[in-house]
Amino acid sequence: MYLLALGLGFLVMKYFGVDPVADWAWWLVLMPFGLAVIWWAWADATGYTKRKAMAREATRKQERINRNNAALKTGPRNK
């Protein structure tokens, strides 16, 4: 996402002629987009994206359990 924002910033600056980006070659201006494609391909191929999504879901689930326990005034379950 950061690479896309950087690429869009460079593209706008090149279009409007803002220095120093206006003097750069087009391949330098468009490089963040290529890097973003490479990043997404790597993240999907290695399972990085799925692991991050699973970690977010686990965190949300634990927060929900803690919130419900607090609402019921109960502590964690003993196993």
Biopython code that builds the backbone (N, CA, C, O; Angstrom):
import numpy as np
from Bio.PDB.StructureBuilder import StructureBuilder

atoms = [
    (1, "MET", "N", (0.818, -1.183, 0.000)),
    (1, "MET", "CA", (0.000, 0.000, 0.000)),
    (1, "MET", "C", (0.868, 1.256, 0.000)),
    (1, "MET", "O", (0.557, 2.244, -0.665)),
    (2, "TYR", "N", (1.973, 1.195, 0.767)),
    (2, "TYR", "CA", (2.866, 2.340, 0.809)),
    (2, "TYR", "C", (3.512, 2.574, -0.555)),
    (2, "TYR", "O", (3.715, 3.716, -0.966)),
    (3, "LEU", "N", (3.828, 1.495, -1.246)),
    (3, "LEU", "CA", (4.428, 1.640, -2.566)),
    (3, "LEU", "C", (3.451, 2.263, -3.558)),
    (3, "LEU", "O", (3.853, 3.049, -4.417)),
    (4, "LEU", "N", (2.178, 1.917, -3.444)),
    (4, "LEU", "CA", (1.187, 2.532, -4.325)),
    (4, "LEU", "C", (1.046, 4.024, -4.046)),
    (4, "LEU", "O", (0.959, 4.824, -4.977)),
    (5, "ALA", "N", (1.023, 4.396, -2.789)),
    (5, "ALA", "CA", (0.917, 5.813, -2.431)),
    (5, "ALA", "C", (2.147, 6.572, -2.928)),
    (5, "ALA", "O", (2.028, 7.682, -3.447)),
    (6, "LEU", "N", (3.310, 5.979, -2.771)),
    (6, "LEU", "CA", (4.534, 6.597, -3.254)),
    (6, "LEU", "C", (4.500, 6.750, -4.774)),
    (6, "LEU", "O", (4.856, 7.801, -5.307)),
    (7, "GLY", "N", (4.069, 5.694, -5.469)),
    (7, "GLY", "CA", (3.967, 5.749, -6.917)),
    (7, "GLY", "C", (2.977, 6.795, -7.391)),
    (7, "GLY", "O", (3.250, 7.519, -8.348)),
    (8, "LEU", "N", (1.831, 6.882, -6.732)),
    (8, "LEU", "CA", (0.848, 7.900, -7.106)),
    (8, "LEU", "C", (1.378, 9.308, -6.852)),
    (8, "LEU", "O", (1.137, 10.224, -7.638)),
    (9, "GLY", "N", (2.095, 9.468, -5.759)),
    (9, "GLY", "CA", (2.699, 10.768, -5.467)),
    (9, "GLY", "C", (3.713, 11.157, -6.537)),
    (9, "GLY", "O", (3.714, 12.290, -7.018)),
    (10, "PHE", "N", (4.573, 10.213, -6.905)),
    (10, "PHE", "CA", (5.548, 10.476, -7.962)),
    (10, "PHE", "C", (4.855, 10.799, -9.283)),
    (10, "PHE", "O", (5.267, 11.711, -10.000)),
    (11, "LEU", "N", (3.801, 10.047, -9.602)),
    (11, "LEU", "CA", (3.089, 10.251, -10.858)),
    (11, "LEU", "C", (2.456, 11.642, -10.916)),
    (11, "LEU", "O", (2.533, 12.314, -11.944)),
    (12, "VAL", "N", (1.841, 12.071, -9.834)),
    (12, "VAL", "CA", (1.228, 13.399, -9.786)),
    (12, "VAL", "C", (2.301, 14.482, -9.887)),
    (12, "VAL", "O", (2.132, 15.473, -10.597)),
    (13, "MET", "N", (3.402, 14.280, -9.172)),
    (13, "MET", "CA", (4.483, 15.260, -9.216)),
    (13, "MET", "C", (5.111, 15.341, -10.609)),
    (13, "MET", "O", (5.468, 16.430, -11.058)),
    (14, "LYS", "N", (5.248, 14.222, -11.288)),
    (14, "LYS", "CA", (5.792, 14.222, -12.651)),
    (14, "LYS", "C", (4.822, 14.923, -13.597)),
    (14, "LYS", "O", (5.240, 15.709, -14.448)),
    (15, "TYR", "N", (3.535, 14.642, -13.452)),
    (15, "TYR", "CA", (2.521, 15.239, -14.324)),
    (15, "TYR", "C", (2.485, 16.767, -14.194)),
    (15, "TYR", "O", (2.388, 17.481, -15.192)),
    (16, "PHE", "N", (2.563, 17.256, -12.954)),
    (16, "PHE", "CA", (2.487, 18.693, -12.716)),
    (16, "PHE", "C", (3.851, 19.387, -12.767)),
    (16, "PHE", "O", (3.932, 20.601, -12.577)),
    (17, "GLY", "N", (4.905, 18.640, -13.016)),
    (17, "GLY", "CA", (6.224, 19.231, -13.187)),
    (17, "GLY", "C", (6.881, 19.720, -11.918)),
    (17, "GLY", "O", (7.604, 20.716, -11.939)),
    (18, "VAL", "N", (6.644, 19.035, -10.813)),
    (18, "VAL", "CA", (7.239, 19.418, -9.529)),
    (18, "VAL", "C", (8.672, 18.887, -9.483)),
    (18, "VAL", "O", (8.923, 17.710, -9.744)),
    (19, "ASP", "N", (9.609, 19.781, -9.146)),
    (19, "ASP", "CA", (11.011, 19.358, -9.037)),
    (19, "ASP", "C", (11.209, 18.581, -7.763)),
    (19, "ASP", "O", (10.515, 18.884, -6.793)),
    (20, "PRO", "N", (12.068, 17.633, -7.676)),
    (20, "PRO", "CA", (12.979, 17.087, -8.671)),
    (20, "PRO", "C", (12.373, 15.967, -9.510)),
    (20, "PRO", "O", (13.015, 15.479, -10.440)),
    (21, "VAL", "N", (11.161, 15.556, -9.199)),
    (21, "VAL", "CA", (10.547, 14.409, -9.874)),
    (21, "VAL", "C", (10.314, 14.694, -11.354)),
    (21, "VAL", "O", (10.345, 13.766, -12.161)),
    (22, "ALA", "N", (10.087, 15.921, -11.725)),
    (22, "ALA", "CA", (9.830, 16.269, -13.125)),
    (22, "ALA", "C", (11.026, 15.937, -14.010)),
    (22, "ALA", "O", (10.861, 15.673, -15.201)),
    (23, "ASP", "N", (12.215, 15.949, -13.445)),
    (23, "ASP", "CA", (13.420, 15.672, -14.220)),
    (23, "ASP", "C", (13.776, 14.186, -14.247)),
    (23, "ASP", "O", (14.688, 13.795, -14.975)),
    (24, "TRP", "N", (13.096, 13.365, -13.489)),
    (24, "TRP", "CA", (13.397, 11.937, -13.444)),
    (24, "TRP", "C", (12.897, 11.244, -14.695)),
    (24, "TRP", "O", (11.974, 11.719, -15.357)),
    (25, "ALA", "N", (13.517, 10.111, -15.015)),
    (25, "ALA", "CA", (13.048, 9.274, -16.114)),
    (25, "ALA", "C", (11.746, 8.596, -15.696)),
    (25, "ALA", "O", (11.484, 8.395, -14.511)),
    (26, "TRP", "N", (10.938, 8.249, -16.698)),
    (26, "TRP", "CA", (9.644, 7.639, -16.402)),
    (26, "TRP", "C", (9.778, 6.308, -15.680)),
    (26, "TRP", "O", (8.932, 5.966, -14.853)),
    (27, "TRP", "N", (10.836, 5.545, -15.983)),
    (27, "TRP", "CA", (10.970, 4.243, -15.328)),
    (27, "TRP", "C", (11.184, 4.416, -13.822)),
    (27, "TRP", "O", (10.761, 3.564, -13.041)),
    (28, "LEU", "N", (11.835, 5.504, -13.405)),
    (28, "LEU", "CA", (11.990, 5.762, -11.968)),
    (28, "LEU", "C", (10.663, 6.148, -11.317)),
    (28, "LEU", "O", (10.386, 5.775, -10.178)),
    (29, "VAL", "N", (9.856, 6.896, -12.053)),
    (29, "VAL", "CA", (8.564, 7.331, -11.528)),
    (29, "VAL", "C", (7.615, 6.141, -11.380)),
    (29, "VAL", "O", (6.831, 6.078, -10.433)),
    (30, "LEU", "N", (7.692, 5.199, -12.325)),
    (30, "LEU", "CA", (6.781, 4.056, -12.314)),
    (30, "LEU", "C", (7.302, 2.857, -11.521)),
    (30, "LEU", "O", (6.577, 1.879, -11.339)),
    (31, "MET", "N", (8.538, 2.919, -11.052)),
    (31, "MET", "CA", (9.137, 1.793, -10.326)),
    (31, "MET", "C", (8.345, 1.362, -9.096)),
    (31, "MET", "O", (8.231, 0.156, -8.875)),
    (32, "PRO", "N", (7.786, 2.262, -8.272)),
    (32, "PRO", "CA", (7.023, 1.795, -7.102)),
    (32, "PRO", "C", (5.844, 0.893, -7.471)),
    (32, "PRO", "O", (5.491, 0.004, -6.697)),
    (33, "PHE", "N", (5.228, 1.105, -8.641)),
    (33, "PHE", "CA", (4.127, 0.240, -9.057)),
    (33, "PHE", "C", (4.627, -1.174, -9.339)),
    (33, "PHE", "O", (3.981, -2.150, -8.956)),
    (34, "GLY", "N", (5.761, -1.287, -10.000)),
    (34, "GLY", "CA", (6.354, -2.602, -10.252)),
    (34, "GLY", "C", (6.755, -3.301, -8.969)),
    (34, "GLY", "O", (6.560, -4.507, -8.815)),
    (35, "LEU", "N", (7.323, -2.528, -8.043)),
    (35, "LEU", "CA", (7.695, -3.106, -6.748)),
    (35, "LEU", "C", (6.465, -3.577, -5.967)),
    (35, "LEU", "O", (6.522, -4.586, -5.264)),
    (36, "ALA", "N", (5.362, -2.846, -6.090)),
    (36, "ALA", "CA", (4.126, -3.262, -5.414)),
    (36, "ALA", "C", (3.622, -4.582, -5.987)),
    (36, "ALA", "O", (3.156, -5.442, -5.239)),
    (37, "VAL", "N", (3.709, -4.750, -7.298)),
    (37, "VAL", "CA", (3.281, -6.012, -7.923)),
    (37, "VAL", "C", (4.164, -7.158, -7.443)),
    (37, "VAL", "O", (3.665, -8.240, -7.135)),
    (38, "ILE", "N", (5.465, -6.926, -7.377)),
    (38, "ILE", "CA", (6.388, -7.959, -6.895)),
    (38, "ILE", "C", (6.083, -8.304, -5.442)),
    (38, "ILE", "O", (6.074, -9.477, -5.071)),
    (39, "TRP", "N", (5.833, -7.283, -4.615)),
    (39, "TRP", "CA", (5.510, -7.511, -3.199)),
    (39, "TRP", "C", (4.247, -8.358, -3.053)),
    (39, "TRP", "O", (4.224, -9.317, -2.281)),
    (40, "TRP", "N", (3.196, -8.000, -3.799)),
    (40, "TRP", "CA", (1.950, -8.752, -3.684)),
    (40, "TRP", "C", (2.119, -10.183, -4.173)),
    (40, "TRP", "O", (1.552, -11.102, -3.582)),
    (41, "ALA", "N", (2.877, -10.389, -5.225)),
    (41, "ALA", "CA", (3.121, -11.748, -5.713)),
    (41, "ALA", "C", (3.857, -12.565, -4.658)),
    (41, "ALA", "O", (3.504, -13.718, -4.410)),
    (42, "TRP", "N", (4.876, -11.979, -4.036)),
    (42, "TRP", "CA", (5.622, -12.693, -3.006)),
    (42, "TRP", "C", (4.734, -12.980, -1.791)),
    (42, "TRP", "O", (4.749, -14.092, -1.264)),
    (43, "ALA", "N", (3.965, -11.987, -1.345)),
    (43, "ALA", "CA", (3.121, -12.147, -0.154)),
    (43, "ALA", "C", (2.084, -13.241, -0.369)),
    (43, "ALA", "O", (1.811, -14.019, 0.545)),
    (44, "ASP", "N", (1.507, -13.309, -1.554)),
    (44, "ASP", "CA", (0.520, -14.347, -1.830)),
    (44, "ASP", "C", (1.168, -15.713, -1.996)),
    (44, "ASP", "O", (0.606, -16.719, -1.563)),
    (45, "ALA", "N", (2.338, -15.762, -2.615)),
    (45, "ALA", "CA", (3.010, -17.039, -2.849)),
    (45, "ALA", "C", (3.517, -17.674, -1.559)),
    (45, "ALA", "O", (3.510, -18.899, -1.434)),
    (46, "THR", "N", (3.952, -16.869, -0.608)),
    (46, "THR", "CA", (4.514, -17.410, 0.628)),
    (46, "THR", "C", (3.474, -17.588, 1.729)),
    (46, "THR", "O", (3.785, -18.162, 2.772)),
    (47, "GLY", "N", (2.258, -17.115, 1.525)),
    (47, "GLY", "CA", (1.222, -17.243, 2.543)),
    (47, "GLY", "C", (1.244, -16.137, 3.573)),
    (47, "GLY", "O", (0.524, -16.210, 4.569)),
    (48, "TYR", "N", (2.056, -15.108, 3.357)),
    (48, "TYR", "CA", (2.160, -13.990, 4.299)),
    (48, "TYR", "C", (0.809, -13.318, 4.499)),
    (48, "TYR", "O", (0.431, -13.005, 5.627)),
    (49, "THR", "N", (0.091, -13.101, 3.423)),
    (49, "THR", "CA", (-1.204, -12.425, 3.489)),
    (49, "THR", "C", (-2.189, -13.232, 4.328)),
    (49, "THR", "O", (-2.900, -12.671, 5.162)),
    (50, "LYS", "N", (-2.234, -14.528, 4.113)),
    (50, "LYS", "CA", (-3.170, -15.386, 4.842)),
    (50, "LYS", "C", (-2.818, -15.442, 6.330)),
    (50, "LYS", "O", (-3.709, -15.410, 7.179)),
    (51, "ARG", "N", (-1.519, -15.525, 6.647)),
    (51, "ARG", "CA", (-1.114, -15.557, 8.057)),
    (51, "ARG", "C", (-1.497, -14.277, 8.775)),
    (51, "ARG", "O", (-1.955, -14.322, 9.917)),
    (52, "LYS", "N", (-1.316, -13.125, 8.118)),
    (52, "LYS", "CA", (-1.695, -11.858, 8.728)),
    (52, "LYS", "C", (-3.201, -11.785, 8.952)),
    (52, "LYS", "O", (-3.653, -11.292, 9.986)),
    (53, "ALA", "N", (-3.984, -12.276, 7.985)),
    (53, "ALA", "CA", (-5.440, -12.267, 8.126)),
    (53, "ALA", "C", (-5.873, -13.175, 9.277)),
    (53, "ALA", "O", (-6.771, -12.822, 10.041)),
    (54, "MET", "N", (-5.240, -14.336, 9.404)),
    (54, "MET", "CA", (-5.584, -15.258, 10.483)),
    (54, "MET", "C", (-5.218, -14.667, 11.845)),
    (54, "MET", "O", (-5.951, -14.854, 12.816)),
    (55, "ALA", "N", (-4.103, -13.966, 11.922)),
    (55, "ALA", "CA", (-3.699, -13.337, 13.182)),
    (55, "ALA", "C", (-4.686, -12.236, 13.571)),
    (55, "ALA", "O", (-5.027, -12.107, 14.746)),
    (56, "ARG", "N", (-5.150, -11.441, 12.601)),
    (56, "ARG", "CA", (-6.148, -10.403, 12.889)),
    (56, "ARG", "C", (-7.443, -11.026, 13.391)),
    (56, "ARG", "O", (-8.053, -10.521, 14.332)),
    (57, "GLU", "N", (-7.866, -12.129, 12.761)),
    (57, "GLU", "CA", (-9.098, -12.799, 13.185)),
    (57, "GLU", "C", (-8.964, -13.354, 14.590)),
    (57, "GLU", "O", (-9.901, -13.261, 15.384)),
    (58, "ALA", "N", (-7.808, -13.932, 14.909)),
    (58, "ALA", "CA", (-7.592, -14.483, 16.249)),
    (58, "ALA", "C", (-7.611, -13.375, 17.299)),
    (58, "ALA", "O", (-8.154, -13.556, 18.389)),
    (59, "THR", "N", (-7.022, -12.234, 16.969)),
    (59, "THR", "CA", (-7.023, -11.102, 17.891)),
    (59, "THR", "C", (-8.437, -10.585, 18.117)),
    (59, "THR", "O", (-8.828, -10.314, 19.253)),
    (60, "ARG", "N", (-9.203, -10.448, 17.040)),
    (60, "ARG", "CA", (-10.592, -9.987, 17.177)),
    (60, "ARG", "C", (-11.417, -10.970, 17.995)),
    (60, "ARG", "O", (-12.254, -10.561, 18.800)),
    (61, "LYS", "N", (-11.185, -12.263, 17.795)),
    (61, "LYS", "CA", (-11.935, -13.279, 18.538)),
    (61, "LYS", "C", (-11.610, -13.184, 20.029)),
    (61, "LYS", "O", (-12.512, -13.230, 20.866)),
    (62, "GLN", "N", (-10.320, -13.050, 20.363)),
    (62, "GLN", "CA", (-9.930, -12.967, 21.773)),
    (62, "GLN", "C", (-10.478, -11.698, 22.410)),
    (62, "GLN", "O", (-10.917, -11.725, 23.560)),
    (63, "GLU", "N", (-10.460, -10.584, 21.680)),
    (63, "GLU", "CA", (-11.034, -9.341, 22.212)),
    (63, "GLU", "C", (-12.527, -9.486, 22.466)),
    (63, "GLU", "O", (-13.045, -8.969, 23.456)),
    (64, "ARG", "N", (-13.215, -10.183, 21.578)),
    (64, "ARG", "CA", (-14.655, -10.402, 21.749)),
    (64, "ARG", "C", (-14.916, -11.271, 22.977)),
    (64, "ARG", "O", (-15.840, -11.004, 23.746)),
    (65, "ILE", "N", (-14.106, -12.307, 23.160)),
    (65, "ILE", "CA", (-14.265, -13.181, 24.322)),
    (65, "ILE", "C", (-14.014, -12.389, 25.606)),
    (65, "ILE", "O", (-14.769, -12.510, 26.571)),
    (66, "ASN", "N", (-12.957, -11.581, 25.615)),
    (66, "ASN", "CA", (-12.647, -10.784, 26.802)),
    (66, "ASN", "C", (-13.753, -9.772, 27.095)),
    (66, "ASN", "O", (-14.115, -9.560, 28.253)),
    (67, "ARG", "N", (-14.284, -9.154, 26.052)),
    (67, "ARG", "CA", (-15.361, -8.175, 26.221)),
    (67, "ARG", "C", (-16.611, -8.853, 26.780)),
    (67, "ARG", "O", (-17.271, -8.300, 27.659)),
    (68, "ASN", "N", (-16.940, -10.039, 26.283)),
    (68, "ASN", "CA", (-18.110, -10.764, 26.781)),
    (68, "ASN", "C", (-17.907, -11.222, 28.220)),
    (68, "ASN", "O", (-18.834, -11.163, 29.028)),
    (69, "ASN", "N", (-16.701, -11.678, 28.543)),
    (69, "ASN", "CA", (-16.421, -12.080, 29.924)),
    (69, "ASN", "C", (-16.521, -10.891, 30.869)),
    (69, "ASN", "O", (-17.025, -11.027, 31.984)),
    (70, "ALA", "N", (-16.054, -9.745, 30.441)),
    (70, "ALA", "CA", (-16.148, -8.552, 31.284)),
    (70, "ALA", "C", (-17.606, -8.145, 31.471)),
    (70, "ALA", "O", (-17.988, -7.694, 32.551)),
    (71, "ALA", "N", (-18.417, -8.296, 30.437)),
    (71, "ALA", "CA", (-19.824, -7.929, 30.532)),
    (71, "ALA", "C", (-20.565, -8.874, 31.485)),
    (71, "ALA", "O", (-21.498, -8.467, 32.177)),
    (72, "LEU", "N", (-20.133, -10.141, 31.509)),
    (72, "LEU", "CA", (-20.752, -11.124, 32.384)),
    (72, "LEU", "C", (-20.098, -11.181, 33.766)),
    (72, "LEU", "O", (-20.535, -11.928, 34.642)),
    (73, "LYS", "N", (-19.055, -10.389, 33.943)),
    (73, "LYS", "CA", (-18.295, -10.336, 35.187)),
    (73, "LYS", "C", (-17.731, -11.705, 35.557)),
    (73, "LYS", "O", (-17.755, -12.112, 36.718)),
    (74, "THR", "N", (-17.227, -12.397, 34.555)),
    (74, "THR", "CA", (-16.592, -13.689, 34.790)),
    (74, "THR", "C", (-15.128, -13.581, 34.379)),
    (74, "THR", "O", (-14.759, -12.747, 33.552)),
    (75, "GLY", "N", (-14.326, -14.417, 34.956)),
    (75, "GLY", "CA", (-12.913, -14.455, 34.607)),
    (75, "GLY", "C", (-12.661, -15.461, 33.495)),
    (75, "GLY", "O", (-13.597, -16.052, 32.956)),
    (76, "PRO", "N", (-11.431, -15.646, 33.165)),
    (76, "PRO", "CA", (-11.115, -16.643, 32.133)),
    (76, "PRO", "C", (-11.436, -18.046, 32.636)),
    (76, "PRO", "O", (-11.400, -18.316, 33.836)),
    (77, "ARG", "N", (-11.741, -18.904, 31.724)),
    (77, "ARG", "CA", (-12.095, -20.275, 32.085)),
    (77, "ARG", "C", (-10.854, -21.035, 32.518)),
    (77, "ARG", "O", (-9.799, -20.919, 31.895)),
    (78, "ASN", "N", (-10.978, -21.805, 33.577)),
    (78, "ASN", "CA", (-9.891, -22.682, 34.025)),
    (78, "ASN", "C", (-10.023, -24.008, 33.314)),
    (78, "ASN", "O", (-11.111, -24.572, 33.198)),
    (79, "LYS", "N", (-8.905, -24.486, 32.847)),
    (79, "LYS", "CA", (-8.935, -25.768, 32.130)),
    (79, "LYS", "C", (-8.364, -26.859, 32.987)),
    (79, "LYS", "O", (-8.302, -28.012, 32.559)),
]
sb = StructureBuilder()
sb.init_structure("model")
sb.init_model(0)
sb.init_chain("A")
sb.init_seg("    ")
for serial, (resi, resn, name, xyz) in enumerate(atoms, 1):
    if name == "N":
        sb.init_residue(resn, " ", resi, " ")
    sb.init_atom(name, np.array(xyz, "f"), 0.0, 1.0, " ", f" {name:<3s}", serial, name[0])
structure = sb.get_structure()
